[in-house]
Amino acid sequence: MIDFQNGTLVKLKQIDPKGLAKDLSVLLIEGEGVIAAFQGLRDKVVFTEKRVISVNVQGLTGKKVDYTSLPYSKIQAFSVETAGRLDLDSEMELWFSGLGKVRFEFKGKVDIRSLAQLLARHTL
């Protein structure tokens, strides 16, 4: 789950975004597609053509789900940190107007540069 107070999130691994299209179809607007998706333990973060969607699975059964929409238009600044030889994780920080900083940590081989280009296309 995104901790909006501390700006942290459990480390995310990349997953196939095609499996999420059905679950998110009610949230997506016409012409909005899923570009990339990542999963923590049960929660997910989805990058679309318009926004970042946080999917927070709640409760023991996981039937209750909270969806938080973070539009690219509200991003004031962002930074990315690529993986290194010893530190294989990459990181992204987003500063949102009225919300503050949200931080994503990605484990494994994630093309963080393409995510940075996605953000740049929609925020600059």
Stockholm file with secondary structure:
# STOCKHOLM 1.0

chainA/1-124         MIDFQNGTLVKLKQIDPKGLAKDLSVLLIEGEGVIAAFQGLRDKVVFTEKRVISVNVQGLTGKKVDYTSLPYSKIQAFSVETAGRLDLDSEMELWFSGLGKVRFEFKGKVDIRSLAQLLARHTL
#=GR chainA/1-124 SS CCBTTTTBCCCBEEECGGGGHHHHTTTCCTTCCEEEEEESSSCEEEEESSEEEEEEEETTTSCEEEEEEEEGGGEEEEEEECCCSSCCCEEEEEEETTTEEEEEEECSSCCHHHHHHHHHHHHC
#=GC SS_cons         CCBTTTTBCCCBEEECGGGGHHHHTTTCCTTCCEEEEEESSSCEEEEESSEEEEEEEETTTSCEEEEEEEEGGGEEEEEEECCCSSCCCEEEEEEETTTEEEEEEECSSCCHHHHHHHHHHHHC
//
